[in-house]
Amino acid sequence: MRWLPFALGSVLATQTLTAQIPVAVPHGSGRDAIVQLAASVRPSARQVAWQQTGCNAFVHFGMNTFTDREWGEGNEDPRTFAPSDFDASQWVATFRGAGMTGLVLTAKHHDGFCLWPSAATPHSVKSSPFRDGKGDVVGEVAQACRAGGMKFGVYLSPWDRNQSTFGTPAYQKVFLQQLRELCSNYGPLFEVWFDGAHCPPDDPALFDWQAVFQLVRELQPEAAIAITGPDVRWVGNEAGQTRAEEWSVLPLRSPAPGEFAQDRASWRALWQLRERNQDQDLGSRKALEGAQALCWWAAETDVSIRPGWFYHAAEDARCKSLPTLLDYWFPAVGGNAVLLLNVPADRRGRIADPDVAVLRDLGAYLRATFDKDLAADATRKDYPKAGEVYFPAPRTVDTFDLREDVVAGGQNVEAFRIEVLQNGGWSECARGTTIGMRRILRTEPITGDGFRYWIEQSRGKPRIGYFALHRRPTLLQPPTIARSAAGLVTLAAAAGEIHYTLDGTPVTAASPKYTEPFLLADGGVVRAGVFAGRDGQALTLGTAVEAKAVFGIASAGWRVLDCSSQQGGAEAAERALDGDARTHWHSRYSPDTANPPHHLAIDLGRAVTLRGFVYQPRAEGSNGTIADYEFHASVDGVTWQQVAKGTFGNIEQNPVPRQVEFDAVPGIRFVRLTAVREVRGRAWASCAELSVLAREARAPSGALGLRPSAACRIRNLADAWRSSGRGAGGEDQPMDHQDRRTRLRQFLATNFLLSDEPFPFADEASLLEEGVIDSTGVLELMLFLEEEFGCTITDAEATPRNLDSVGKILAFLARKVPAANAG
């Protein structure tokens, strides 16, 4: 077995590959014979070179960038295209830093606007203000790629909404002229991409695909023709998903006697396969049954870094995270496919800052993972179906990289396993199916004295050209922020140190470090970030690994007063009050559901001074998400006053909690949110969480220097005290002043472990020693007792400096309470 370099370069240098020609299956061949024949199919040189790129950038840039659309109509004014600070070198630097090899530019999208000064149409940059009508976006990007060491490719939409001749023979001439310009004037192309949207059928009288392919072969013989073409197939989705078994050798159901670009029958056989490219099984042994020919047609996986393909400012906060990008990269690049990651340029003509940041982290992560092969200095032993590596001392790995020598041996492996050597014996630690150009397995960290792969099943003689071992850095991910109905906030992350702020400012490593839950019963903004610890295992990222949550007052004691309707069960009205943003209330949906308004009314359980609310849309999807709203308040639940109305702007594209504030309204116990219009005008409403802003949020105990556990005791004490004075239905129980003082004395005695004696109760030192509260904890207790008895601590003796113990606080309030509540 040969151990080939990363790019199989030595094989390409010593072996000449001919153009791809389908392999005919002899008439009457059974499955086993077809399987053996499949093992003999090889890729063309251009296919090998294309697949070695691994991951490439896809840049959607054009008229839609400036009209804020995805698909243009074709009648846009060319003067609309006006990038203010176009810089192709910034694109290339960004993509190279992310570990990408090539760049494919949308030279013409469906609207027909050309990013080069095409002689075939005035609908191009020559009619725009870009570079005073003398600009050439394609030319500048091609030059930047050559200067930056990237391969360059073009996307040319066969569909053209600007051309009135589209769908007639005259359009073929326009398209071929545009294609000739792109293939002649911009240097070597590694990929020519023909979109399948409204793709013209193969009808030589209207649109001759053989003429298109032959022109590319003539002018750009090394370019892979992709998507609608013979060299590269679309994986079947735009979600970055690959198959568990991604075969490059595929069956054709019709005879294919010649090269696809030259023979119409062969191309039509491939077109039939193209129509099935969303099937989950394209190349297994079962799929090969009945094949009349076989071909090599590897997959390309395309996905956008944003929700849309073109740049929209409203999506700046919706760039996909590094973990999400990695979940595209590993299954595609490490799953016998190529990843084409779309990163649109903005209206400046640059890659936007949020995209640049996450791509920088992607490159850092990949370099940290793959720059070092942990088996580089290992002792190796090679066998026909196995390869072993032995270390001088135990090593920990979690990433296995295997590649077949497809040039010499094709794609043959159907099943394999990875084993680890521990305590003198081998045991299985991972397994996979197909390998092809590259298979990467991610596992939990495994420590061993050696590792080996073992081919369990293959179509022909397996030829493994590469076997490397790596260790991925710990990936810091945004923390989760959860708050209980009682107001206790918990932060959690899989790795790293959590720091947080409560004043709305960004989190830094200097922000308070999270050590244990804290109370935020009165609401506020929690921003939490994760930072690499001192153990050196976590990768320090440039993007903020941060989460944010906006809370109103805690919902303990709340209940649903009424709602217009509810779906019930997992979508019952109570789900909007459960403190879990993953659940939601949804009004009843059925064909006869009444149109909005829909409402949800809540009994807060006690009167508050209302100053706003927070609406959190559902976590998944937009069904029922409220666009236009009204918010009402009530003292008694009968008479309502409107305190706010408006629109949650862009909430479907940016579904984050929306905070609405208004002038304070005292004495409110009941609130009602009314959905006036749903984001798409549908007949229902939904709400993940409805929070109420009742006063300025207090800093939690940690910010006052208290032990969080002590502060939680105080706040929980307050909630318990309020609840203890209510009946089973949540209503306040009538109580005279003496009863209230007696109950408070008994309550504090029980909860603070004090004896039932007159104020100040007893031993202050014991409270501190028991950890019930520390000396500065009196600030929280002061606020609680002040509110309950309506007295204001203004005397000189009541300053925090003097009131440094629970006993003194209670002694002071014992004197103040009778006067404050007289009558």
C-alpha positions in Angstrom: 0.0 0.0 0.0 1.3 3.5 -0.9 1.0 6.4 1.5 0.1 9.3 -0.8 0.5 13.0 -0.2 -2.5 15.1 0.9 -3.6 15.9 -2.7 -2.7 12.6 -4.4 -0.4 14.8 -6.4 2.2 12.2 -7.1 -0.4 10.0 -8.8 -1.6 12.8 -11.1 1.9 13.5 -12.0 2.7 10.0 -13.1 -0.6 8.9 -14.7 -2.5 10.4 -17.6 -6.3 10.3 -17.3 -8.5 10.4 -20.3 -11.8 12.3 -20.6 -14.7 10.7 -18.8 -16.5 8.1 -20.9 -19.4 5.9 -19.6 -18.6 2.3 -19.1 -21.1 0.0 -20.9 -22.6 -2.9 -19.0 -22.8 -6.1 -21.1 -26.3 -7.1 -21.8 -27.7 -9.6 -19.3 -25.2 -8.8 -16.6 -26.2 -9.7 -13.1 -25.7 -7.6 -10.0 -22.4 -9.2 -9.0 -21.0 -8.6 -12.4 -22.1 -5.0 -12.4 -20.6 -4.5 -9.0 -17.2 -5.8 -10.2 -17.5 -3.6 -13.3 -18.2 -0.5 -11.0 -14.9 -1.1 -9.4 -13.1 -0.4 -12.7 -14.7 3.0 -13.2 -12.3 5.9 -12.8 -12.7 9.7 -12.7 -11.3 12.1 -15.3 -8.4 14.3 -14.5 -10.6 17.4 -14.3 -12.9 15.5 -11.8 -10.1 14.6 -9.6 -8.6 18.1 -9.6 -12.0 19.5 -8.9 -12.8 17.2 -5.9 -9.3 17.8 -4.4 -10.4 21.4 -3.8 -12.6 20.1 -0.9 -14.3 23.4 0.1 -14.9 26.4 -2.1 -16.7 29.7 -1.8 -19.9 30.5 -3.7 -20.4 34.3 -4.0 -23.9 35.5 -4.9 -23.5 39.2 -5.9 -25.5 41.2 -8.4 -28.7 43.1 -8.9 -30.5 41.3 -6.1 -27.9 42.6 -3.7 -29.3 46.1 -4.3 -33.0 45.3 -4.7 -33.0 43.2 -1.5 -34.4 40.2 -3.3 -33.5 36.6 -4.0 -34.9 36.3 -7.6 -35.1 39.4 -9.7 -37.7 40.0 -12.4 -35.2 41.0 -15.1 -36.6 44.5 -15.6 -34.4 46.2 -12.9 -32.6 49.4 -13.8 -28.8 48.7 -14.3 -28.1 52.0 -12.5 -29.3 50.2 -9.3 -26.1 48.2 -9.2 -23.7 50.6 -7.4 -21.3 49.0 -4.9 -19.7 51.7 -2.9 -16.3 50.0 -1.9 -15.8 47.0 -4.1 -12.8 44.9 -3.1 -12.3 41.5 -4.6 -9.0 41.0 -2.7 -10.9 41.2 0.6 -13.1 38.3 -0.6 -10.1 36.2 -1.5 -8.3 36.9 1.8 -11.4 36.0 3.7 -11.9 32.7 1.9 -8.3 31.7 2.0 -8.3 32.3 5.7 -11.2 30.0 6.0 -9.4 27.2 4.3 -11.2 27.4 1.0 -9.5 26.6 -2.3 -11.7 28.0 -5.0 -14.3 30.7 -5.7 -17.4 30.4 -7.9 -19.0 33.8 -8.8 -22.6 34.3 -10.0 -21.5 36.1 -13.2 -25.2 36.2 -14.2 -28.2 35.2 -12.1 -31.8 34.6 -13.2 -32.5 38.3 -13.6 -30.0 38.4 -16.5 -27.8 41.2 -15.2 -24.2 40.5 -16.2 -21.3 41.3 -13.9 -19.0 41.7 -16.9 -19.5 44.1 -19.8 -21.1 41.6 -22.1 -21.5 42.4 -25.8 -24.6 40.2 -25.8 -26.8 42.5 -23.7 -26.9 46.1 -22.4 -28.2 44.7 -19.1 -24.7 44.6 -17.5 -22.2 46.5 -15.5 -21.4 48.7 -18.5 -24.8 50.4 -18.0 -24.3 50.8 -14.3 -22.4 53.5 -12.3 -19.8 50.9 -11.2 -16.4 52.2 -12.1 -18.2 54.9 -14.2 -19.6 52.2 -16.5 -16.1 50.8 -17.2 -16.1 48.2 -14.5 -15.8 44.4 -14.7 -16.6 42.5 -11.5 -15.8 39.2 -13.1 -12.4 40.5 -14.2 -11.5 41.9 -10.8 -12.5 38.7 -9.0 -10.6 36.6 -11.4 -7.5 38.8 -11.0 -7.8 38.7 -7.2 -8.0 34.9 -7.2 -4.9 34.6 -9.4 -3.0 37.0 -7.1 -4.3 35.2 -3.9 -3.7 31.7 -5.0 -7.3 30.6 -5.4 -9.0 28.8 -8.3 -11.7 30.8 -10.1 -15.0 29.5 -11.5 -18.2 31.1 -12.8 -21.9 30.5 -12.4 -24.0 31.3 -15.5 -27.7 31.0 -15.2 -29.3 29.3 -18.2 -32.6 31.0 -17.2 -32.6 34.7 -18.1 -35.7 36.7 -17.2 -34.3 39.8 -18.9 -34.1 38.1 -22.4 -37.4 38.2 -24.2 -36.0 35.5 -26.5 -35.6 33.0 -23.6 -37.4 29.8 -24.7 -36.7 30.3 -28.4 -33.8 29.4 -30.6 -32.5 33.0 -30.6 -31.7 32.7 -26.9 -29.2 29.9 -27.6 -27.0 32.4 -29.5 -27.1 34.9 -26.6 -26.2 32.2 -24.1 -23.4 30.8 -26.1 -22.0 34.3 -26.7 -22.1 35.0 -23.0 -20.5 31.7 -22.2 -17.7 32.3 -24.8 -16.9 35.6 -23.2 -16.6 34.1 -19.8 -14.5 31.2 -21.0 -12.2 33.3 -23.1 -11.4 36.4 -21.2 -10.8 35.5 -17.5 -8.0 32.9 -17.4 -8.3 29.3 -16.4 -11.6 28.2 -14.8 -11.8 25.3 -12.5 -15.6 25.0 -12.5 -18.4 26.2 -14.8 -21.8 26.1 -12.9 -25.1 25.9 -14.7 -28.1 26.3 -12.4 -31.0 23.9 -12.7 -33.7 26.5 -11.9 -36.1 26.7 -14.9 -33.3 24.9 -16.9 -34.0 24.6 -20.6 -34.6 21.0 -21.7 -32.2 19.2 -24.1 -34.0 20.2 -27.3 -31.5 21.0 -30.1 -34.1 23.1 -31.8 -34.4 25.4 -28.8 -31.3 24.9 -26.6 -28.5 22.5 -27.5 -26.7 21.4 -24.3 -24.1 19.5 -26.3 -23.1 22.8 -28.0 -22.7 24.3 -24.5 -20.5 21.5 -23.2 -18.4 21.4 -26.3 -17.7 25.2 -26.0 -16.5 24.7 -22.4 -14.4 21.8 -23.4 -12.9 23.8 -26.3 -12.0 26.9 -24.3 -11.7 25.6 -20.7 -10.7 21.9 -21.0 -9.7 21.6 -17.3 -13.0 23.1 -16.0 -15.5 20.8 -14.4 -19.0 21.4 -15.7 -21.3 21.3 -12.7 -25.0 20.8 -11.7 -26.4 20.7 -15.3 -23.4 19.1 -16.7 -21.4 15.8 -17.1 -18.7 16.3 -14.5 -20.3 17.3 -11.1 -23.8 16.5 -9.8 -25.9 18.5 -7.3 -26.2 16.6 -4.1 -30.0 17.1 -4.1 -30.6 19.8 -1.5 -29.5 23.3 -0.6 -29.2 22.5 3.1 -25.7 21.2 3.2 -26.8 17.6 3.7 -24.9 14.6 2.3 -25.9 11.0 2.2 -24.5 8.5 4.7 -23.2 6.6 1.6 -22.2 9.1 -1.1 -21.1 7.0 -4.2 -19.3 8.6 -7.1 -19.9 5.6 -9.4 -23.5 5.7 -10.5 -25.8 3.6 -12.8 -27.4 4.8 -16.0 -30.7 3.2 -17.0 -30.2 3.9 -20.8 -27.3 3.1 -23.1 -24.5 5.6 -23.0 -22.2 4.8 -25.9 -20.0 8.0 -25.9 -18.5 10.9 -24.0 -21.3 13.0 -22.4 -20.2 16.3 -24.1 -20.2 14.7 -27.5 -22.9 12.0 -27.5 -26.5 13.1 -27.1 -27.8 9.7 -26.1 -25.2 9.5 -23.3 -26.2 13.0 -22.1 -29.8 12.1 -22.1 -29.1 9.0 -20.0 -27.3 11.2 -17.5 -30.2 13.7 -17.6 -32.5 10.9 -16.4 -30.2 10.2 -13.5 -30.1 14.0 -12.8 -33.8 13.9 -12.3 -33.3 11.3 -9.5 -30.5 13.1 -7.7 -32.6 13.6 -4.6 -33.0 9.9 -4.0 -31.3 8.7 -0.9 -29.7 5.7 -2.6 -27.9 6.4 -5.9 -25.0 3.9 -6.0 -25.4 1.0 -3.6 -25.3 -2.6 -4.9 -29.0 -2.6 -5.1 -29.1 0.6 -7.0 -26.6 -0.8 -9.5 -29.1 -3.6 -10.5 -30.3 -3.2 -14.1 -27.8 -0.6 -15.1 -27.0 -0.3 -18.8 -23.9 1.9 -18.2 -21.9 3.3 -15.3 -20.3 6.7 -14.9 -18.3 8.7 -12.4 -20.4 11.7 -11.2 -19.3 13.0 -7.8 -21.5 15.3 -5.6 -21.3 18.9 -4.8 -23.0 20.2 -1.6 -24.1 23.8 -1.7 -25.5 25.8 1.3 -25.5 29.4 2.3 -23.9 30.9 5.4 -27.1 33.0 5.7 -30.8 32.2 5.3 -30.7 33.8 1.9 -28.3 33.4 -1.0 -27.9 37.2 -1.6 -26.9 39.7 1.0 -29.7 41.2 3.1 -28.8 43.6 6.0 -31.7 42.1 8.0 -29.8 38.8 8.1 -26.6 40.2 9.6 -27.5 38.6 13.0 -28.4 35.3 11.3 -25.0 34.1 10.0 -24.6 30.4 10.7 -22.4 29.6 13.7 -19.1 27.9 13.6 -20.6 24.6 15.0 -23.2 24.7 12.2 -20.5 25.3 9.5 -18.5 22.4 10.9 -21.6 20.2 10.6 -21.6 21.0 6.9 -17.9 20.8 6.4 -17.2 17.4 7.9 -20.0 15.4 6.2 -19.3 17.0 2.9 -15.5 17.3 2.6 -15.2 14.2 4.8 -18.1 12.4 3.0 -16.8 12.0 -0.6 -18.2 15.4 -1.8 -17.2 19.0 -2.2 -18.7 21.8 -0.1 -19.6 24.9 -1.9 -20.4 27.5 0.9 -22.2 30.5 -0.3 -21.0 33.8 1.3 -22.7 36.8 -0.4 -21.0 40.2 -0.8 -22.8 43.2 0.6 -23.7 46.5 -1.0 -20.3 47.8 -0.5 -18.9 45.0 -2.6 -17.2 43.4 0.4 -17.8 40.3 2.6 -19.8 41.6 5.6 -18.2 41.6 9.0 -20.3 38.9 10.6 -19.4 36.5 7.8 -15.8 37.4 7.9 -15.6 36.7 11.7 -17.1 33.2 11.6 -15.1 32.3 8.5 -11.9 33.4 10.3 -12.9 31.0 13.1 -13.6 28.2 10.6 -10.1 28.5 9.2 -8.6 28.6 12.7 -10.5 25.5 13.7 -9.5 23.5 10.6 -5.9 24.4 10.9 -5.8 23.5 14.6 -7.3 20.1 13.6 -5.5 19.1 10.4 -2.1 20.9 10.5 -0.7 18.1 12.5 -1.0 14.4 11.7 -0.6 12.6 15.0 0.5 9.5 13.1 3.2 11.3 11.1 6.0 9.7 13.3 4.2 6.5 14.0 5.4 3.0 13.1 3.3 1.7 10.2 2.3 -1.8 9.1 0.4 -2.3 5.9 -1.8 -5.2 4.9 -4.1 -5.8 1.9 -7.2 -4.8 3.9 -5.7 -3.1 6.9 -3.2 -0.4 8.0 -1.8 -0.1 11.5 0.0 2.8 13.3 1.9 2.3 16.5 3.0 5.2 18.9 6.0 5.3 21.2 3.7 6.4 23.9 -0.2 6.5 24.2 -1.9 9.3 22.2 -5.4 10.7 22.3 -7.2 11.2 18.9 -10.8 11.9 17.9 -10.6 12.4 14.1 -9.8 9.7 11.5 -9.0 10.7 7.9 -9.0 8.0 5.2 -8.8 8.3 1.4 -9.0 5.8 -1.4 -6.6 6.0 -4.3 -9.4 6.6 -6.7 -7.1 7.3 -9.6 -5.5 3.9 -9.4 -8.2 1.8 -7.8 -11.6 3.6 -8.1 -14.1 3.8 -5.3 -14.5 0.3 -3.8 -14.8 0.4 0.0 -18.3 -0.4 1.3 -17.7 -0.9 5.0 -14.7 -0.4 7.4 -14.0 -0.2 11.0 -11.4 1.6 13.2 -9.8 -0.2 16.1 -7.7 1.1 19.0 -4.8 -0.8 20.7 -5.2 -0.7 24.5 -3.6 -3.0 27.1 -2.1 -5.1 24.4 -5.4 -5.8 22.6 -7.4 -4.3 19.7 -11.0 -3.2 20.1 -13.4 -1.4 17.8 -13.9 2.3 18.4 -15.5 3.6 15.2 -16.9 2.4 11.9 -17.9 3.8 8.5 -19.3 2.8 5.1 -18.0 4.4 1.9 -14.7 6.2 1.6 -14.0 7.4 -1.9 -11.9 10.6 -2.2 -12.1 11.2 1.5 -13.9 10.0 4.6 -13.5 11.7 8.0 -14.9 10.2 11.2 -15.4 12.3 14.3 -15.5 10.5 17.6 -15.1 11.2 21.3 -11.4 11.4 22.4 -9.8 7.9 22.4 -6.4 7.2 23.9 -4.4 4.2 22.7 -1.0 2.8 21.9 -2.0 2.5 18.2 -4.9 2.5 15.8 -5.8 0.7 12.6 -8.4 0.6 9.9 -9.9 -2.7 8.7 -11.7 -3.0 5.4 -14.7 -5.3 6.0 -16.3 -5.1 2.6 -15.3 -3.8 -0.8 -16.3 -4.2 -4.5 -12.7 -4.8 -5.7 -9.3 -4.7 -4.3 -9.3 -1.8 -1.8 -6.5 0.8 -2.2 -6.2 3.2 0.7 -4.0 6.1 -0.2 -4.1 8.0 3.1 -4.7 7.3 6.8 -4.1 10.1 9.2 -5.1 10.8 12.9 -5.9 14.2 14.4 -7.2 15.8 17.6 -9.9 18.5 17.3 -9.7 21.5 19.6 -12.4 21.9 22.1 -15.1 24.0 20.5 -16.6 26.7 22.6 -20.3 27.1 22.1 -22.7 29.7 23.3 -24.0 29.0 26.7 -27.7 28.3 27.5 -29.5 30.8 29.6 -32.5 29.5 31.6 -34.6 31.0 34.3 -37.1 29.2 36.5 -40.6 30.5 37.2 -39.3 31.7 40.6 -36.6 33.8 38.8 -33.5 31.6 39.4 -31.1 32.0 36.4 -28.9 29.1 35.4 -26.1 29.4 32.8 -24.5 26.3 31.2 -21.9 25.4 28.6 -20.2 22.2 27.5 -16.7 23.7 27.8 -14.9 26.9 28.8 -15.5 29.5 31.4 -18.8 31.5 31.5 -18.8 35.2 32.1 -21.9 37.4 32.1 -23.2 40.9 32.4 -26.6 42.2 33.5 -26.5 45.8 32.3 -26.8 45.0 28.5 -23.1 45.5 27.8 -21.1 43.0 25.8 -19.4 40.2 27.7 -15.6 40.1 28.0 -13.2 37.9 29.9 -13.1 40.6 32.6 -16.9 40.3 33.2 -18.1 38.5 36.3 -17.4 34.8 36.2 -20.4 32.5 36.6 -20.1 30.1 39.5 -23.6 29.3 40.6 -27.3 30.2 39.9 -28.4 33.7 40.8 -31.8 35.3 41.3 -33.3 37.7 38.7 -36.9 37.8 39.9 -37.5 41.3 38.7 -36.2 40.8 35.2 -33.5 42.3 33.1 -31.0 41.5 30.3 -28.6 38.6 30.7 -25.7 38.4 28.3 -23.4 35.4 28.8 -20.3 34.4 27.0 -17.9 31.4 27.0 -14.1 31.9 27.0 -11.2 29.5 26.8 -10.0 28.3 30.2 -6.5 28.0 31.3 -6.3 24.3 30.4 -5.4 25.2 26.8 -7.8 22.6 25.3 -10.3 25.1 24.0 -9.7 27.2 20.8 -9.9 30.9 21.3 -12.3 32.3 18.7 -12.8 35.7 17.2 -16.5 35.5 17.1 -18.4 36.2 20.3 -19.5 32.9 21.8 -22.3 34.7 23.5 -26.0 34.3 24.2 -28.5 36.9 25.3 -31.9 36.6 27.1 -34.4 39.3 28.1 -36.5 38.6 31.1 -39.5 40.3 32.7 -40.5 39.6 36.3 -40.6 36.0 37.3 -43.8 34.2 36.4 -44.2 32.3 39.7 -47.9 32.5 40.8 -49.1 33.6 37.3 -52.0 31.9 35.6 -53.8 32.2 32.3 -56.9 34.3 32.7 -58.3 33.5 29.3 -57.3 33.2 25.6 -59.1 33.5 22.3 -58.3 29.8 21.7 -55.5 27.3 22.2 -54.3 24.2 20.3 -53.9 22.5 23.7 -51.3 19.9 24.8 -47.8 21.0 23.8 -49.3 24.2 22.5 -51.5 25.2 25.4 -51.7 28.7 26.6 -49.8 27.8 29.8 -46.7 27.1 27.6 -46.3 30.9 27.2 -45.7 31.2 31.0 -43.6 28.1 31.7 -40.1 29.7 31.4 -39.1 27.5 28.5 -38.6 29.3 25.2 -38.7 25.9 23.4 -42.4 25.6 24.0 -45.2 28.0 22.9 -48.9 28.8 23.0 -50.6 28.5 19.6 -54.2 29.5 18.9 -56.3 26.8 17.5 -55.6 26.1 13.8 -58.2 24.5 11.5 -59.8 25.4 8.2 -62.5 27.4 10.1 -60.2 29.2 12.4 -61.3 32.8 12.8 -59.0 35.5 11.6 -57.2 37.7 14.1 -57.4 39.3 16.6 -56.3 36.6 18.9 -55.4 37.3 22.5 -53.8 35.8 25.6 -54.7 37.3 29.0 -52.7 36.6 32.3 -53.4 37.1 36.0 -50.1 38.1 37.5 -51.3 37.1 41.0 -50.4 40.5 42.5 -50.6 44.2 41.6 -47.4 45.6 40.0 -46.4 48.9 38.5 -46.3 47.9 34.8 -43.8 49.5 32.5 -43.5 47.1 29.6 -43.5 43.6 28.3 -41.3 41.1 26.3 -42.7 39.0 23.5 -40.6 36.0 22.5 -41.6 34.3 19.2 -41.6 30.6 18.8 -38.3 28.9 18.5 -38.9 26.9 15.3 -40.7 28.2 12.3 -42.8 31.3 12.0 -46.3 29.9 12.1 -48.4 32.3 14.2 -45.6 34.7 14.9 -47.1 38.1 15.7 -46.4 41.1 13.5 -48.9 43.8 14.7 -49.8 43.8 18.3 -51.8 45.6 21.1 -51.1 45.3 24.8 -53.8 46.0 27.4 -53.7 46.2 31.2 -56.3 45.9 33.9 -56.7 46.4 37.7 -59.6 43.9 38.1 -59.6 41.8 34.9 -62.8 43.4 33.7 -62.0 46.9 32.6 -59.0 47.1 30.3 -56.9 50.0 29.1 -54.6 49.9 26.0 -51.1 50.7 27.0 -49.2 49.9 23.8 -49.6 49.0 20.2 -47.3 48.6 17.2 -45.4 46.3 14.9 -42.5 43.8 15.6 -40.4 44.8 12.6 -38.6 42.1 10.7 -39.5 39.5 13.3 -39.8 36.6 10.9 -36.3 37.0 9.6 -34.9 38.0 13.1 -37.0 36.0 15.6 -35.5 37.3 18.8 -37.3 38.5 22.0 -38.9 42.0 21.4 -39.0 44.4 24.4 -41.7 47.1 24.5 -41.6 49.8 27.1 -44.1 52.5 28.0 -44.9 54.9 30.8 -45.4 53.2 34.2 -48.9 52.2 35.0 -49.4 51.4 38.8 -51.7 48.8 40.4 -51.9 46.4 37.4 -52.7 42.8 38.1 -53.9 41.6 34.7 -52.3 41.9 31.2 -53.5 41.0 27.8 -51.4 40.5 24.6 -53.5 40.8 21.4 -52.2 39.6 18.0 -53.7 41.9 15.4 -51.8 40.5 12.4 -49.6 37.4 11.8 -46.3 37.8 9.9 -47.7 36.2 6.8 -51.3 37.1 7.3 -52.3 33.7 8.5 -55.3 33.1 10.8 -53.5 32.2 14.0 -51.1 33.5 16.7 -48.3 32.0 18.8 -46.1 33.0 21.7 -43.1 31.2 23.2 -42.9 33.4 26.3 -44.7 36.5 27.5 -42.8 38.4 30.2 -43.8 41.6 32.0 -41.6 44.5 32.9 -42.7 45.8 36.2 -39.8 48.0 37.4 -36.2 48.6 36.9 -34.4 45.3 37.3 -32.2 44.9 40.4 -28.7 43.6 40.1 -28.6 40.1 41.4 -26.8 39.3 44.6 -23.5 38.5 43.0 -23.2 42.1 41.8 -23.7 43.4 45.3 -21.0 41.1 46.7 -23.4 38.7 48.3 -23.1 35.0 48.3 -25.6 33.9 45.5 -27.1 31.2 47.8 -27.8 33.8 50.4 -29.5 36.1 48.0 -31.6 33.3 46.6 -32.8 32.5 50.1 -33.9 36.1 50.5 -35.7 36.3 47.2 -37.3 32.9 47.7 -38.3 34.0 51.1 -40.1 37.0 49.5 -41.9 34.9 47.0 -42.9 32.4 49.7 -44.1 35.2 52.0 -46.3 36.7 49.3 -47.7 33.2 48.4 -48.4 32.4 52.0 -50.9 35.2 52.2 -53.0 34.0 49.3 -55.9 31.6 49.1 -56.0 28.5 46.9 -57.1 30.6 43.9 -54.3 33.1 44.3 -56.4 35.8 45.8 -55.1 37.9 48.7 -56.5 37.0 52.1 -57.9 39.8 54.3 -55.6 40.3 57.3 -55.4 43.1 59.9 -52.1 44.7 60.9 -51.6 42.6 64.1 -52.3 39.3 62.2 -49.8 40.4 59.5 -47.1 41.2 62.1 -47.7 37.9 63.9 -47.6 35.9 60.7 -44.4 37.7 59.5 -42.8 37.0 62.9 -43.7 33.3 62.7 -42.7 33.1 59.0 -39.2 34.7 59.6 -38.7 32.5 62.7 -39.4 29.4 60.6 -37.4 30.4 57.5 -34.5 32.0 59.3 -34.3 29.4 62.1 -35.0 32.1 64.7 -36.9 31.6 67.9 -40.4 33.0 68.3 -39.3 35.9 70.5 -40.1 39.7 70.2 -37.9 41.6 67.8 -34.9 41.5 67.2 -35.5 37.8 67.6 -32.1 36.5 68.7 -28.5 35.7 67.8 -27.2 37.5 64.8 -23.9 35.8 64.6 -25.5 32.4 64.2 -27.2 33.5 61.1 -23.9 34.6 59.5 -22.2 31.4 60.6 -25.0 29.2 59.2 -24.5 30.9 55.8 -28.1 32.1 55.7 -27.0 35.6 54.9 -23.9 37.7 55.0 -23.6 41.3 56.3 -24.3 43.0 53.0 -27.3 40.8 52.4 -29.4 43.1 54.5 -29.8 45.3 51.4 -32.0 42.7 49.7 -33.9 42.1 53.0 -34.4 45.8 53.4 -36.1 46.1 50.0 -38.3 43.1 50.7 -39.5 44.2 54.1 -39.9 47.9 53.0 -42.2 46.8 50.3 -44.3 44.5 52.4 -44.9 47.1 55.2 -44.9 50.3 53.1 -42.3 52.1 55.2 -39.3 54.0 53.9 -36.0 53.7 55.7 -34.7 57.2 55.7 -33.5 57.7 59.3 -29.8 58.2 59.8 -29.7 55.0 61.8 -31.0 53.1 58.8 -28.1 53.6 56.5 -26.4 50.4 55.1 -23.3 51.3 57.2 -25.2 51.1 60.4 -27.7 48.4 59.4 -25.0 45.7 59.1 -27.0 42.8 60.6 -30.3 41.1 60.3 -31.1 41.8 63.9 -30.7 45.6 63.6 -32.8 45.7 60.5 -35.6 43.8 62.1 -35.3 45.9 65.3 -35.6 49.1 63.3 -38.6 47.8 61.3 -40.3 46.7 64.5 -40.4 50.3 65.6 -41.4 51.6 62.1 -44.1 49.2 61.2 -46.8 50.2 63.7 -46.6 53.8 62.7 -46.4 53.1 59.1 -49.5 51.0 59.2 -51.6 52.8 61.8 -55.3 52.8 60.9 
